[in-house]
Amino acid sequence: MPPVAFQGLLAAALAKSQGNLLPPRLWKFSSSGLFFCFTHPALNCTHFSTVSEPPGITPSSVPPFNRTRTRTPFETQFESWIQKLKPGFTPADVDAALRAQSDADLALDVFRWTALQRGYRHTNGTYLTMIKILISGKRYRQAETLVEEVVAGACPASIPLYNAIIRFCCGRKFLFNRAFDVYKKMLRSDDCKPTLETYTLLLNSLLRRFNNLNVAYVYLHAVRSMTKQMKALGVIPDTFVLNMIIKAYSKCLDVDEAIRVFREMGLYGCVPNGYTYSYIIKGLCEKGRAGPGLGFYKEMRDRLLVPRGSAYMVLICSLAIERKIDDAVEIISDMLGNSMAPDVLTYKTVLEELCRGGRNHDAFELLEEWRKKDAWMGEKNYRTLLNTLRFIDQE
């Protein structure tokens, strides 16, 4: 059908019934032809060229229309930031625009839009900023996508970016292996080697999986390997990192290695703290070496350091089982003096060993003394311990 005939039919249909085809506000005439205008501002008007205006309809008879529509606040904010990014914008301009966003989704839109512009490429700084914004906004899936882009080489490597990715992956259960992929990538890099922060994040993530002893032996190999690599790279550990290494060895009952690391702390200018001694004391006692554990306890008390509650109780029980009752009783008094209290099992172990040694009277007296000093014992626990002593005494 010729164009003039088609437009004549279209104009006649519009004149007969405006509602049958398109609302009047979606079309208009101009000197160059007939336009169809969509309400969405991002869409262009479709133009049909015509030689003359259809009969019966003139531009003056077409009702006025409003080409604009009410934009959402999200669209308004996005367009305002796009306008602020003038042609030739730099990564620093994009970084500032991203940091100024209060909405993580809007920031990601700006990030993606800028990546499409000719002559521009995101840097490790903009990727780092965007990943941090997504994590703080709990947009974890989008953050995982950016992590995969960085690992694939979307931007140059940098230590802060890789450490931020490792921190994020260590905090996500299913990204644990990805954290070590990034670590291996850092090892292969020439100018982006792992730092103390890198090893702190990875060791801390590993130790959270040491709750099961069988699993701990599997991950102990990784701890050994990372310790050697840290030394080879010349990374000087701090007390926190050395404590984690000592804890890993102690958890696996490799107390000799734990003590070796403890003796090397002075070489790095690190000073042992209460956690250091507590890990070693627990490892020695669980290994069945309560005597050396008592020695480390006395050493730390000479330094005015206080063990953790769990180290106290393990040492007390180990000494009681080895019939070093007086030392166990003395440590209980020290524990109570430091505002910590043993549990019922620890009390019961010491009292039973006293009775086995024929010191039933001392056991009753100590129970009454501990009841006065221990505000957390409670009547129920006291009755339980008292009944235990009475049962043993009647045998």
Disulfide bonds with the S-S distance in Angstrom:
none
